[in-house]
Amino acid sequence: MLKKIFVFISFCSFSFTQTGTDIFYLFDISGSYHKDVLKKAVSFAEDFYSHISDSDRPEYLFPQKHMLSVIDEFSLAGNPCMSIIPQPNKNAFRKTKKVRNDKFSSNCLKTVLESRPAKNTDIYGGLLYAQTSLDFPKKRKALIIFSDFKDYPAKEIKNIIESIDLVNVAVFLIWSDTNVQQDGSISKDLANQFKEFAQQRNALNVKIYSLDSILNDSNAVKEFSNTLIKVSKN
């Protein structure tokens, strides 16, 4: 009898840990990106969050943990801002209620907008930081990076690249060009270089988007959400 109870508890525990979604958002806050692009990136992130966390989304996406941090000269520092969306109540005898959790928009995204422009950009440090935060046995794990992908860390920290392992993580690289007159249109190429790196570091899947192409487009937000759901299932 005890053996049967133990097996039942183990099965329930395994089933719980294999459901839900973890999403980590990384925002570049370097000078030019902060000035020209950050508001647009935050706007898209808010639209996406609202869409994917709606209680009408499939039950297997819940519970959801949305985490957020910035890419600056010290991307390994601090704690991510977090918002947790529980499993919606879809009792057959009750009308489905919309799940609203405003912490992500009113606190996390607001903090990004209020951040000071960074002098340097440590993207690899940000990747390692996000990877550690996503180290949960959820069914779906995704990392969304908003950046121009110009990596200029204040200090080279040994073993960061070797420590990055994106196994079971779907990576979304959303690029925007900055300082075009000075640097040219190079961010798409830089994003492709990071795509190759993420693939080498065992990412489950890597997708690249131009922020301008998906901004303020409800169909694009929907398609982006559906793609994340599809490719993040391991």
mmCIF file of the C-alpha atoms, coordinates in Angstrom:
data_MODEL
# 
_entry.id   MODEL 
# 
loop_
_atom_site.group_PDB 
_atom_site.id 
_atom_site.type_symbol 
_atom_site.label_atom_id 
_atom_site.label_alt_id 
_atom_site.label_comp_id 
_atom_site.label_asym_id 
_atom_site.label_entity_id 
_atom_site.label_seq_id 
_atom_site.pdbx_PDB_ins_code 
_atom_site.Cartn_x 
_atom_site.Cartn_y 
_atom_site.Cartn_z 
_atom_site.occupancy 
_atom_site.B_iso_or_equiv 
_atom_site.pdbx_formal_charge 
_atom_site.auth_seq_id 
_atom_site.auth_comp_id 
_atom_site.auth_asym_id 
_atom_site.auth_atom_id 
_atom_site.pdbx_PDB_model_num 
ATOM 1   C CA . MET A 1 1   ? 0.000   0.000  0.000   1.00 0.00 ? 1   MET A CA 1 
ATOM 2   C CA . LEU A 1 2   ? 2.761   2.436  0.927   1.00 0.00 ? 2   LEU A CA 1 
ATOM 3   C CA . LYS A 1 3   ? 4.510   1.613  -2.321  1.00 0.00 ? 3   LYS A CA 1 
ATOM 4   C CA . LYS A 1 4   ? 1.376   2.492  -4.301  1.00 0.00 ? 4   LYS A CA 1 
ATOM 5   C CA . ILE A 1 5   ? 1.027   5.803  -2.459  1.00 0.00 ? 5   ILE A CA 1 
ATOM 6   C CA . PHE A 1 6   ? 4.672   6.640  -3.135  1.00 0.00 ? 6   PHE A CA 1 
ATOM 7   C CA . VAL A 1 7   ? 4.282   5.866  -6.835  1.00 0.00 ? 7   VAL A CA 1 
ATOM 8   C CA . PHE A 1 8   ? 1.138   8.026  -6.986  1.00 0.00 ? 8   PHE A CA 1 
ATOM 9   C CA . ILE A 1 9   ? 2.857   10.979 -5.276  1.00 0.00 ? 9   ILE A CA 1 
ATOM 10  C CA . SER A 1 10  ? 5.902   10.636 -7.532  1.00 0.00 ? 10  SER A CA 1 
ATOM 11  C CA . PHE A 1 11  ? 3.705   10.587 -10.620 1.00 0.00 ? 11  PHE A CA 1 
ATOM 12  C CA . CYS A 1 12  ? 1.801   13.684 -9.495  1.00 0.00 ? 12  CYS A CA 1 
ATOM 13  C CA . SER A 1 13  ? 5.015   15.528 -8.727  1.00 0.00 ? 13  SER A CA 1 
ATOM 14  C CA . PHE A 1 14  ? 6.488   14.641 -12.111 1.00 0.00 ? 14  PHE A CA 1 
ATOM 15  C CA . SER A 1 15  ? 3.288   15.659 -13.896 1.00 0.00 ? 15  SER A CA 1 
ATOM 16  C CA . PHE A 1 16  ? 3.259   19.034 -12.151 1.00 0.00 ? 16  PHE A CA 1 
ATOM 17  C CA . THR A 1 17  ? 6.848   19.858 -12.935 1.00 0.00 ? 17  THR A CA 1 
ATOM 18  C CA . GLN A 1 18  ? 6.304   18.993 -16.589 1.00 0.00 ? 18  GLN A CA 1 
ATOM 19  C CA . THR A 1 19  ? 3.541   21.546 -17.118 1.00 0.00 ? 19  THR A CA 1 
ATOM 20  C CA . GLY A 1 20  ? 3.620   25.295 -17.482 1.00 0.00 ? 20  GLY A CA 1 
ATOM 21  C CA . THR A 1 21  ? 5.817   27.876 -19.158 1.00 0.00 ? 21  THR A CA 1 
ATOM 22  C CA . ASP A 1 22  ? 8.835   29.917 -18.108 1.00 0.00 ? 22  ASP A CA 1 
ATOM 23  C CA . ILE A 1 23  ? 9.648   32.983 -20.214 1.00 0.00 ? 23  ILE A CA 1 
ATOM 24  C CA . PHE A 1 24  ? 12.632  35.246 -19.622 1.00 0.00 ? 24  PHE A CA 1 
ATOM 25  C CA . TYR A 1 25  ? 12.785  38.693 -21.256 1.00 0.00 ? 25  TYR A CA 1 
ATOM 26  C CA . LEU A 1 26  ? 16.153  40.425 -21.719 1.00 0.00 ? 26  LEU A CA 1 
ATOM 27  C CA . PHE A 1 27  ? 16.182  44.099 -22.699 1.00 0.00 ? 27  PHE A CA 1 
ATOM 28  C CA . ASP A 1 28  ? 19.217  45.916 -24.043 1.00 0.00 ? 28  ASP A CA 1 
ATOM 29  C CA . ILE A 1 29  ? 19.498  49.290 -22.266 1.00 0.00 ? 29  ILE A CA 1 
ATOM 30  C CA . SER A 1 30  ? 22.711  50.560 -23.871 1.00 0.00 ? 30  SER A CA 1 
ATOM 31  C CA . GLY A 1 31  ? 22.691  54.246 -24.841 1.00 0.00 ? 31  GLY A CA 1 
ATOM 32  C CA . SER A 1 32  ? 21.469  54.257 -28.440 1.00 0.00 ? 32  SER A CA 1 
ATOM 33  C CA . TYR A 1 33  ? 19.068  51.343 -27.956 1.00 0.00 ? 33  TYR A CA 1 
ATOM 34  C CA . HIS A 1 34  ? 17.678  52.923 -24.791 1.00 0.00 ? 34  HIS A CA 1 
ATOM 35  C CA . LYS A 1 35  ? 17.085  56.204 -26.609 1.00 0.00 ? 35  LYS A CA 1 
ATOM 36  C CA . ASP A 1 36  ? 15.657  54.994 -29.927 1.00 0.00 ? 36  ASP A CA 1 
ATOM 37  C CA . VAL A 1 37  ? 14.211  51.509 -29.442 1.00 0.00 ? 37  VAL A CA 1 
ATOM 38  C CA . LEU A 1 38  ? 13.495  50.588 -25.816 1.00 0.00 ? 38  LEU A CA 1 
ATOM 39  C CA . LYS A 1 39  ? 9.937   51.992 -25.687 1.00 0.00 ? 39  LYS A CA 1 
ATOM 40  C CA . LYS A 1 40  ? 9.042   50.008 -28.801 1.00 0.00 ? 40  LYS A CA 1 
ATOM 41  C CA . ALA A 1 41  ? 10.532  46.811 -27.344 1.00 0.00 ? 41  ALA A CA 1 
ATOM 42  C CA . VAL A 1 42  ? 8.627   47.250 -24.086 1.00 0.00 ? 42  VAL A CA 1 
ATOM 43  C CA . SER A 1 43  ? 5.417   47.924 -26.010 1.00 0.00 ? 43  SER A CA 1 
ATOM 44  C CA . PHE A 1 44  ? 5.733   44.674 -27.953 1.00 0.00 ? 44  PHE A CA 1 
ATOM 45  C CA . ALA A 1 45  ? 6.629   42.721 -24.804 1.00 0.00 ? 45  ALA A CA 1 
ATOM 46  C CA . GLU A 1 46  ? 3.527   44.052 -23.070 1.00 0.00 ? 46  GLU A CA 1 
ATOM 47  C CA . ASP A 1 47  ? 1.275   43.072 -25.994 1.00 0.00 ? 47  ASP A CA 1 
ATOM 48  C CA . PHE A 1 48  ? 2.824   39.612 -26.140 1.00 0.00 ? 48  PHE A CA 1 
ATOM 49  C CA . TYR A 1 49  ? 2.527   39.111 -22.385 1.00 0.00 ? 49  TYR A CA 1 
ATOM 50  C CA . SER A 1 50  ? -1.123  40.130 -22.420 1.00 0.00 ? 50  SER A CA 1 
ATOM 51  C CA . HIS A 1 51  ? -1.850  37.708 -25.252 1.00 0.00 ? 51  HIS A CA 1 
ATOM 52  C CA . ILE A 1 52  ? -0.024  34.617 -24.017 1.00 0.00 ? 52  ILE A CA 1 
ATOM 53  C CA . SER A 1 53  ? -1.118  34.971 -20.380 1.00 0.00 ? 53  SER A CA 1 
ATOM 54  C CA . ASP A 1 54  ? -4.809  35.310 -21.173 1.00 0.00 ? 54  ASP A CA 1 
ATOM 55  C CA . SER A 1 55  ? -6.917  32.669 -19.429 1.00 0.00 ? 55  SER A CA 1 
ATOM 56  C CA . ASP A 1 56  ? -8.301  31.563 -22.795 1.00 0.00 ? 56  ASP A CA 1 
ATOM 57  C CA . ARG A 1 57  ? -4.888  30.159 -23.709 1.00 0.00 ? 57  ARG A CA 1 
ATOM 58  C CA . PRO A 1 58  ? -4.482  26.334 -23.511 1.00 0.00 ? 58  PRO A CA 1 
ATOM 59  C CA . GLU A 1 59  ? -4.272  24.942 -19.976 1.00 0.00 ? 59  GLU A CA 1 
ATOM 60  C CA . TYR A 1 60  ? -0.938  23.244 -20.627 1.00 0.00 ? 60  TYR A CA 1 
ATOM 61  C CA . LEU A 1 61  ? 0.718   26.671 -20.828 1.00 0.00 ? 61  LEU A CA 1 
ATOM 62  C CA . PHE A 1 62  ? -0.015  27.311 -17.142 1.00 0.00 ? 62  PHE A CA 1 
ATOM 63  C CA . PRO A 1 63  ? 1.233   28.076 -14.612 1.00 0.00 ? 63  PRO A CA 1 
ATOM 64  C CA . GLN A 1 64  ? 3.364   30.744 -16.298 1.00 0.00 ? 64  GLN A CA 1 
ATOM 65  C CA . LYS A 1 65  ? 6.412   32.446 -14.860 1.00 0.00 ? 65  LYS A CA 1 
ATOM 66  C CA . HIS A 1 66  ? 7.454   35.652 -16.617 1.00 0.00 ? 66  HIS A CA 1 
ATOM 67  C CA . MET A 1 67  ? 10.903  36.942 -15.658 1.00 0.00 ? 67  MET A CA 1 
ATOM 68  C CA . LEU A 1 68  ? 12.668  40.061 -16.809 1.00 0.00 ? 68  LEU A CA 1 
ATOM 69  C CA . SER A 1 69  ? 16.075  41.689 -16.606 1.00 0.00 ? 69  SER A CA 1 
ATOM 70  C CA . VAL A 1 70  ? 18.235  44.140 -18.545 1.00 0.00 ? 70  VAL A CA 1 
ATOM 71  C CA . ILE A 1 71  ? 21.421  43.807 -20.544 1.00 0.00 ? 71  ILE A CA 1 
ATOM 72  C CA . ASP A 1 72  ? 23.921  46.320 -19.268 1.00 0.00 ? 72  ASP A CA 1 
ATOM 73  C CA . GLU A 1 73  ? 27.584  46.280 -18.285 1.00 0.00 ? 73  GLU A CA 1 
ATOM 74  C CA . PHE A 1 74  ? 26.835  43.992 -15.340 1.00 0.00 ? 74  PHE A CA 1 
ATOM 75  C CA . SER A 1 75  ? 24.235  41.563 -16.644 1.00 0.00 ? 75  SER A CA 1 
ATOM 76  C CA . LEU A 1 76  ? 25.007  38.984 -13.962 1.00 0.00 ? 76  LEU A CA 1 
ATOM 77  C CA . ALA A 1 77  ? 23.952  41.295 -11.139 1.00 0.00 ? 77  ALA A CA 1 
ATOM 78  C CA . GLY A 1 78  ? 20.624  41.654 -9.343  1.00 0.00 ? 78  GLY A CA 1 
ATOM 79  C CA . ASN A 1 79  ? 17.442  39.596 -9.330  1.00 0.00 ? 79  ASN A CA 1 
ATOM 80  C CA . PRO A 1 80  ? 14.948  39.322 -12.188 1.00 0.00 ? 80  PRO A CA 1 
ATOM 81  C CA . CYS A 1 81  ? 11.576  40.989 -11.861 1.00 0.00 ? 81  CYS A CA 1 
ATOM 82  C CA . MET A 1 82  ? 8.957   38.249 -11.835 1.00 0.00 ? 82  MET A CA 1 
ATOM 83  C CA . SER A 1 83  ? 5.254   37.739 -12.411 1.00 0.00 ? 83  SER A CA 1 
ATOM 84  C CA . ILE A 1 84  ? 3.517   34.374 -11.935 1.00 0.00 ? 84  ILE A CA 1 
ATOM 85  C CA . ILE A 1 85  ? 0.254   33.515 -13.675 1.00 0.00 ? 85  ILE A CA 1 
ATOM 86  C CA . PRO A 1 86  ? -1.514  30.580 -11.973 1.00 0.00 ? 86  PRO A CA 1 
ATOM 87  C CA . GLN A 1 87  ? -3.664  27.953 -13.625 1.00 0.00 ? 87  GLN A CA 1 
ATOM 88  C CA . PRO A 1 88  ? -6.970  29.636 -14.625 1.00 0.00 ? 88  PRO A CA 1 
ATOM 89  C CA . ASN A 1 89  ? -10.170 28.297 -13.095 1.00 0.00 ? 89  ASN A CA 1 
ATOM 90  C CA . LYS A 1 90  ? -12.115 26.732 -15.948 1.00 0.00 ? 90  LYS A CA 1 
ATOM 91  C CA . ASN A 1 91  ? -14.792 24.938 -13.960 1.00 0.00 ? 91  ASN A CA 1 
ATOM 92  C CA . ALA A 1 92  ? -17.528 23.741 -16.307 1.00 0.00 ? 92  ALA A CA 1 
ATOM 93  C CA . PHE A 1 93  ? -20.187 25.236 -14.008 1.00 0.00 ? 93  PHE A CA 1 
ATOM 94  C CA . ARG A 1 94  ? -18.558 28.658 -13.803 1.00 0.00 ? 94  ARG A CA 1 
ATOM 95  C CA . LYS A 1 95  ? -17.997 31.338 -16.356 1.00 0.00 ? 95  LYS A CA 1 
ATOM 96  C CA . THR A 1 96  ? -14.339 31.619 -17.231 1.00 0.00 ? 96  THR A CA 1 
ATOM 97  C CA . LYS A 1 97  ? -12.729 34.668 -15.678 1.00 0.00 ? 97  LYS A CA 1 
ATOM 98  C CA . LYS A 1 98  ? -9.910  36.531 -17.274 1.00 0.00 ? 98  LYS A CA 1 
ATOM 99  C CA . VAL A 1 99  ? -6.653  36.230 -15.394 1.00 0.00 ? 99  VAL A CA 1 
ATOM 100 C CA . ARG A 1 100 ? -5.169  39.654 -14.844 1.00 0.00 ? 100 ARG A CA 1 
ATOM 101 C CA . ASN A 1 101 ? -1.855  40.203 -13.173 1.00 0.00 ? 101 ASN A CA 1 
ATOM 102 C CA . ASP A 1 102 ? -0.635  43.749 -13.705 1.00 0.00 ? 102 ASP A CA 1 
ATOM 103 C CA . LYS A 1 103 ? 2.693   43.348 -11.923 1.00 0.00 ? 103 LYS A CA 1 
ATOM 104 C CA . PHE A 1 104 ? 4.558   42.585 -15.126 1.00 0.00 ? 104 PHE A CA 1 
ATOM 105 C CA . SER A 1 105 ? 3.328   45.724 -16.868 1.00 0.00 ? 105 SER A CA 1 
ATOM 106 C CA . SER A 1 106 ? 3.059   48.117 -13.944 1.00 0.00 ? 106 SER A CA 1 
ATOM 107 C CA . ASN A 1 107 ? 6.248   47.034 -12.221 1.00 0.00 ? 107 ASN A CA 1 
ATOM 108 C CA . CYS A 1 108 ? 8.627   44.971 -14.352 1.00 0.00 ? 108 CYS A CA 1 
ATOM 109 C CA . LEU A 1 109 ? 8.239   46.753 -17.691 1.00 0.00 ? 109 LEU A CA 1 
ATOM 110 C CA . LYS A 1 110 ? 7.995   50.116 -15.984 1.00 0.00 ? 110 LYS A CA 1 
ATOM 111 C CA . THR A 1 111 ? 11.327  49.437 -14.283 1.00 0.00 ? 111 THR A CA 1 
ATOM 112 C CA . VAL A 1 112 ? 12.926  48.818 -17.679 1.00 0.00 ? 112 VAL A CA 1 
ATOM 113 C CA . LEU A 1 113 ? 11.640  52.101 -19.059 1.00 0.00 ? 113 LEU A CA 1 
ATOM 114 C CA . GLU A 1 114 ? 12.879  53.973 -15.986 1.00 0.00 ? 114 GLU A CA 1 
ATOM 115 C CA . SER A 1 115 ? 16.343  52.424 -16.112 1.00 0.00 ? 115 SER A CA 1 
ATOM 116 C CA . ARG A 1 116 ? 19.339  54.598 -16.905 1.00 0.00 ? 116 ARG A CA 1 
ATOM 117 C CA . PRO A 1 117 ? 21.133  54.036 -20.211 1.00 0.00 ? 117 PRO A CA 1 
ATOM 118 C CA . ALA A 1 118 ? 24.045  51.618 -19.818 1.00 0.00 ? 118 ALA A CA 1 
ATOM 119 C CA . LYS A 1 119 ? 27.546  52.488 -20.948 1.00 0.00 ? 119 LYS A CA 1 
ATOM 120 C CA . ASN A 1 120 ? 28.313  48.899 -21.960 1.00 0.00 ? 120 ASN A CA 1 
ATOM 121 C CA . THR A 1 121 ? 26.477  45.790 -23.125 1.00 0.00 ? 121 THR A CA 1 
ATOM 122 C CA . ASP A 1 122 ? 27.243  42.344 -21.727 1.00 0.00 ? 122 ASP A CA 1 
ATOM 123 C CA . ILE A 1 123 ? 24.986  40.099 -23.820 1.00 0.00 ? 123 ILE A CA 1 
ATOM 124 C CA . TYR A 1 124 ? 26.755  36.835 -22.978 1.00 0.00 ? 124 TYR A CA 1 
ATOM 125 C CA . GLY A 1 125 ? 26.503  37.651 -19.285 1.00 0.00 ? 125 GLY A CA 1 
ATOM 126 C CA . GLY A 1 126 ? 22.788  38.247 -19.814 1.00 0.00 ? 126 GLY A CA 1 
ATOM 127 C CA . LEU A 1 127 ? 22.437  34.875 -21.508 1.00 0.00 ? 127 LEU A CA 1 
ATOM 128 C CA . LEU A 1 128 ? 24.091  33.099 -18.587 1.00 0.00 ? 128 LEU A CA 1 
ATOM 129 C CA . TYR A 1 129 ? 21.931  35.004 -16.116 1.00 0.00 ? 129 TYR A CA 1 
ATOM 130 C CA . ALA A 1 130 ? 18.726  34.098 -17.964 1.00 0.00 ? 130 ALA A CA 1 
ATOM 131 C CA . GLN A 1 131 ? 19.810  30.474 -18.379 1.00 0.00 ? 131 GLN A CA 1 
ATOM 132 C CA . THR A 1 132 ? 20.261  30.127 -14.623 1.00 0.00 ? 132 THR A CA 1 
ATOM 133 C CA . SER A 1 133 ? 16.858  31.688 -13.955 1.00 0.00 ? 133 SER A CA 1 
ATOM 134 C CA . LEU A 1 134 ? 15.193  29.312 -16.432 1.00 0.00 ? 134 LEU A CA 1 
ATOM 135 C CA . ASP A 1 135 ? 16.660  26.243 -14.777 1.00 0.00 ? 135 ASP A CA 1 
ATOM 136 C CA . PHE A 1 136 ? 13.316  24.703 -13.882 1.00 0.00 ? 136 PHE A CA 1 
ATOM 137 C CA . PRO A 1 137 ? 11.818  21.395 -15.116 1.00 0.00 ? 137 PRO A CA 1 
ATOM 138 C CA . LYS A 1 138 ? 8.938   23.060 -16.913 1.00 0.00 ? 138 LYS A CA 1 
ATOM 139 C CA . LYS A 1 139 ? 7.614   21.737 -20.202 1.00 0.00 ? 139 LYS A CA 1 
ATOM 140 C CA . ARG A 1 140 ? 8.282   25.011 -21.988 1.00 0.00 ? 140 ARG A CA 1 
ATOM 141 C CA . LYS A 1 141 ? 11.143  27.447 -21.502 1.00 0.00 ? 141 LYS A CA 1 
ATOM 142 C CA . ALA A 1 142 ? 11.761  30.470 -23.693 1.00 0.00 ? 142 ALA A CA 1 
ATOM 143 C CA . LEU A 1 143 ? 14.219  33.354 -23.777 1.00 0.00 ? 143 LEU A CA 1 
ATOM 144 C CA . ILE A 1 144 ? 13.316  36.577 -25.621 1.00 0.00 ? 144 ILE A CA 1 
ATOM 145 C CA . ILE A 1 145 ? 16.125  39.063 -26.267 1.00 0.00 ? 145 ILE A CA 1 
ATOM 146 C CA . PHE A 1 146 ? 15.486  42.641 -27.425 1.00 0.00 ? 146 PHE A CA 1 
ATOM 147 C CA . SER A 1 147 ? 18.758  44.159 -28.611 1.00 0.00 ? 147 SER A CA 1 
ATOM 148 C CA . ASP A 1 148 ? 20.876  45.576 -31.414 1.00 0.00 ? 148 ASP A CA 1 
ATOM 149 C CA . PHE A 1 149 ? 23.271  42.698 -30.561 1.00 0.00 ? 149 PHE A CA 1 
ATOM 150 C CA . LYS A 1 150 ? 26.351  44.886 -30.277 1.00 0.00 ? 150 LYS A CA 1 
ATOM 151 C CA . ASP A 1 151 ? 28.278  43.202 -27.472 1.00 0.00 ? 151 ASP A CA 1 
ATOM 152 C CA . TYR A 1 152 ? 30.570  45.602 -25.588 1.00 0.00 ? 152 TYR A CA 1 
ATOM 153 C CA . PRO A 1 153 ? 31.090  44.280 -22.031 1.00 0.00 ? 153 PRO A CA 1 
ATOM 154 C CA . ALA A 1 154 ? 32.854  46.515 -19.540 1.00 0.00 ? 154 ALA A CA 1 
ATOM 155 C CA . LYS A 1 155 ? 34.998  43.577 -18.489 1.00 0.00 ? 155 LYS A CA 1 
ATOM 156 C CA . GLU A 1 156 ? 35.666  40.177 -19.992 1.00 0.00 ? 156 GLU A CA 1 
ATOM 157 C CA . ILE A 1 157 ? 34.719  37.563 -17.400 1.00 0.00 ? 157 ILE A CA 1 
ATOM 158 C CA . LYS A 1 158 ? 36.418  34.215 -17.883 1.00 0.00 ? 158 LYS A CA 1 
ATOM 159 C CA . ASN A 1 159 ? 34.400  31.068 -18.554 1.00 0.00 ? 159 ASN A CA 1 
ATOM 160 C CA . ILE A 1 160 ? 31.090  32.849 -19.257 1.00 0.00 ? 160 ILE A CA 1 
ATOM 161 C CA . ILE A 1 161 ? 30.749  31.437 -22.765 1.00 0.00 ? 161 ILE A CA 1 
ATOM 162 C CA . GLU A 1 162 ? 31.779  27.957 -21.643 1.00 0.00 ? 162 GLU A CA 1 
ATOM 163 C CA . SER A 1 163 ? 29.160  28.099 -18.888 1.00 0.00 ? 163 SER A CA 1 
ATOM 164 C CA . ILE A 1 164 ? 26.254  28.905 -21.219 1.00 0.00 ? 164 ILE A CA 1 
ATOM 165 C CA . ASP A 1 165 ? 24.064  25.893 -21.953 1.00 0.00 ? 165 ASP A CA 1 
ATOM 166 C CA . LEU A 1 166 ? 20.657  26.650 -23.487 1.00 0.00 ? 166 LEU A CA 1 
ATOM 167 C CA . VAL A 1 167 ? 19.441  23.055 -23.611 1.00 0.00 ? 167 VAL A CA 1 
ATOM 168 C CA . ASN A 1 168 ? 15.617  22.839 -23.792 1.00 0.00 ? 168 ASN A CA 1 
ATOM 169 C CA . VAL A 1 169 ? 15.343  26.636 -24.151 1.00 0.00 ? 169 VAL A CA 1 
ATOM 170 C CA . ALA A 1 170 ? 13.701  28.213 -27.206 1.00 0.00 ? 170 ALA A CA 1 
ATOM 171 C CA . VAL A 1 171 ? 15.500  31.460 -28.028 1.00 0.00 ? 171 VAL A CA 1 
ATOM 172 C CA . PHE A 1 172 ? 13.926  34.463 -29.779 1.00 0.00 ? 172 PHE A CA 1 
ATOM 173 C CA . LEU A 1 173 ? 16.240  37.204 -31.008 1.00 0.00 ? 173 LEU A CA 1 
ATOM 174 C CA . ILE A 1 174 ? 14.414  40.465 -31.755 1.00 0.00 ? 174 ILE A CA 1 
ATOM 175 C CA . TRP A 1 175 ? 16.796  42.902 -33.403 1.00 0.00 ? 175 TRP A CA 1 
ATOM 176 C CA . SER A 1 176 ? 16.751  46.602 -34.169 1.00 0.00 ? 176 SER A CA 1 
ATOM 177 C CA . ASP A 1 177 ? 19.401  48.721 -35.844 1.00 0.00 ? 177 ASP A CA 1 
ATOM 178 C CA . THR A 1 178 ? 20.878  51.637 -33.897 1.00 0.00 ? 178 THR A CA 1 
ATOM 179 C CA . ASN A 1 179 ? 23.396  54.320 -34.890 1.00 0.00 ? 179 ASN A CA 1 
ATOM 180 C CA . VAL A 1 180 ? 22.861  53.455 -38.536 1.00 0.00 ? 180 VAL A CA 1 
ATOM 181 C CA . GLN A 1 181 ? 24.728  56.521 -39.797 1.00 0.00 ? 181 GLN A CA 1 
ATOM 182 C CA . GLN A 1 182 ? 27.807  55.568 -37.822 1.00 0.00 ? 182 GLN A CA 1 
ATOM 183 C CA . ASP A 1 183 ? 27.717  51.754 -37.784 1.00 0.00 ? 183 ASP A CA 1 
ATOM 184 C CA . GLY A 1 184 ? 25.485  50.894 -40.724 1.00 0.00 ? 184 GLY A CA 1 
ATOM 185 C CA . SER A 1 185 ? 22.707  48.301 -40.737 1.00 0.00 ? 185 SER A CA 1 
ATOM 186 C CA . ILE A 1 186 ? 24.515  45.499 -38.961 1.00 0.00 ? 186 ILE A CA 1 
ATOM 187 C CA . SER A 1 187 ? 22.127  44.266 -36.266 1.00 0.00 ? 187 SER A CA 1 
ATOM 188 C CA . LYS A 1 188 ? 20.483  41.566 -38.380 1.00 0.00 ? 188 LYS A CA 1 
ATOM 189 C CA . ASP A 1 189 ? 23.895  40.075 -39.165 1.00 0.00 ? 189 ASP A CA 1 
ATOM 190 C CA . LEU A 1 190 ? 24.886  40.286 -35.505 1.00 0.00 ? 190 LEU A CA 1 
ATOM 191 C CA . ALA A 1 191 ? 21.619  38.568 -34.530 1.00 0.00 ? 191 ALA A CA 1 
ATOM 192 C CA . ASN A 1 192 ? 22.443  35.761 -36.971 1.00 0.00 ? 192 ASN A CA 1 
ATOM 193 C CA . GLN A 1 193 ? 25.838  35.370 -35.299 1.00 0.00 ? 193 GLN A CA 1 
ATOM 194 C CA . PHE A 1 194 ? 24.108  35.024 -31.944 1.00 0.00 ? 194 PHE A CA 1 
ATOM 195 C CA . LYS A 1 195 ? 21.739  32.515 -33.497 1.00 0.00 ? 195 LYS A CA 1 
ATOM 196 C CA . GLU A 1 196 ? 24.710  30.347 -34.470 1.00 0.00 ? 196 GLU A CA 1 
ATOM 197 C CA . PHE A 1 197 ? 26.128  30.709 -30.969 1.00 0.00 ? 197 PHE A CA 1 
ATOM 198 C CA . ALA A 1 198 ? 22.813  29.735 -29.330 1.00 0.00 ? 198 ALA A CA 1 
ATOM 199 C CA . GLN A 1 199 ? 22.557  26.688 -31.586 1.00 0.00 ? 199 GLN A CA 1 
ATOM 200 C CA . GLN A 1 200 ? 26.092  25.691 -30.632 1.00 0.00 ? 200 GLN A CA 1 
ATOM 201 C CA . ARG A 1 201 ? 25.101  26.042 -26.976 1.00 0.00 ? 201 ARG A CA 1 
ATOM 202 C CA . ASN A 1 202 ? 22.273  23.506 -27.411 1.00 0.00 ? 202 ASN A CA 1 
ATOM 203 C CA . ALA A 1 203 ? 19.288  25.853 -27.754 1.00 0.00 ? 203 ALA A CA 1 
ATOM 204 C CA . LEU A 1 204 ? 16.094  23.959 -28.507 1.00 0.00 ? 204 LEU A CA 1 
ATOM 205 C CA . ASN A 1 205 ? 15.239  26.345 -31.343 1.00 0.00 ? 205 ASN A CA 1 
ATOM 206 C CA . VAL A 1 206 ? 16.308  29.840 -32.373 1.00 0.00 ? 206 VAL A CA 1 
ATOM 207 C CA . LYS A 1 207 ? 14.112  32.375 -34.175 1.00 0.00 ? 207 LYS A CA 1 
ATOM 208 C CA . ILE A 1 208 ? 15.037  35.856 -35.420 1.00 0.00 ? 208 ILE A CA 1 
ATOM 209 C CA . TYR A 1 209 ? 12.615  38.771 -35.841 1.00 0.00 ? 209 TYR A CA 1 
ATOM 210 C CA . SER A 1 210 ? 12.906  42.411 -36.776 1.00 0.00 ? 210 SER A CA 1 
ATOM 211 C CA . LEU A 1 211 ? 11.143  44.435 -34.081 1.00 0.00 ? 211 LEU A CA 1 
ATOM 212 C CA . ASP A 1 212 ? 9.798   46.881 -36.673 1.00 0.00 ? 212 ASP A CA 1 
ATOM 213 C CA . SER A 1 213 ? 8.162   44.035 -38.576 1.00 0.00 ? 213 SER A CA 1 
ATOM 214 C CA . ILE A 1 214 ? 6.143   42.744 -35.612 1.00 0.00 ? 214 ILE A CA 1 
ATOM 215 C CA . LEU A 1 215 ? 5.455   45.963 -33.697 1.00 0.00 ? 215 LEU A CA 1 
ATOM 216 C CA . ASN A 1 216 ? 1.867   47.241 -33.397 1.00 0.00 ? 216 ASN A CA 1 
ATOM 217 C CA . ASP A 1 217 ? 0.508   44.292 -35.362 1.00 0.00 ? 217 ASP A CA 1 
ATOM 218 C CA . SER A 1 218 ? -2.022  42.128 -33.521 1.00 0.00 ? 218 SER A CA 1 
ATOM 219 C CA . ASN A 1 219 ? -1.639  39.337 -36.060 1.00 0.00 ? 219 ASN A CA 1 
ATOM 220 C CA . ALA A 1 220 ? 2.138   39.414 -35.611 1.00 0.00 ? 220 ALA A CA 1 
ATOM 221 C CA . VAL A 1 221 ? 1.746   39.176 -31.831 1.00 0.00 ? 221 VAL A CA 1 
ATOM 222 C CA . LYS A 1 222 ? -0.564  36.197 -32.257 1.00 0.00 ? 222 LYS A CA 1 
ATOM 223 C CA . GLU A 1 223 ? 1.799   34.512 -34.704 1.00 0.00 ? 223 GLU A CA 1 
ATOM 224 C CA . PHE A 1 224 ? 4.773   35.180 -32.446 1.00 0.00 ? 224 PHE A CA 1 
ATOM 225 C CA . SER A 1 225 ? 2.925   33.621 -29.494 1.00 0.00 ? 225 SER A CA 1 
ATOM 226 C CA . ASN A 1 226 ? 1.912   30.567 -31.508 1.00 0.00 ? 226 ASN A CA 1 
ATOM 227 C CA . THR A 1 227 ? 5.476   30.094 -32.723 1.00 0.00 ? 227 THR A CA 1 
ATOM 228 C CA . LEU A 1 228 ? 6.820   30.303 -29.181 1.00 0.00 ? 228 LEU A CA 1 
ATOM 229 C CA . ILE A 1 229 ? 4.296   27.732 -28.013 1.00 0.00 ? 229 ILE A CA 1 
ATOM 230 C CA . LYS A 1 230 ? 5.162   25.412 -30.897 1.00 0.00 ? 230 LYS A CA 1 
ATOM 231 C CA . VAL A 1 231 ? 8.960   25.521 -30.782 1.00 0.00 ? 231 VAL A CA 1 
ATOM 232 C CA . SER A 1 232 ? 9.362   25.640 -26.979 1.00 0.00 ? 232 SER A CA 1 
ATOM 233 C CA . LYS A 1 233 ? 7.867   22.177 -26.469 1.00 0.00 ? 233 LYS A CA 1 
ATOM 234 C CA . ASN A 1 234 ? 10.737  19.781 -25.798 1.00 0.00 ? 234 ASN A CA 1 
# 
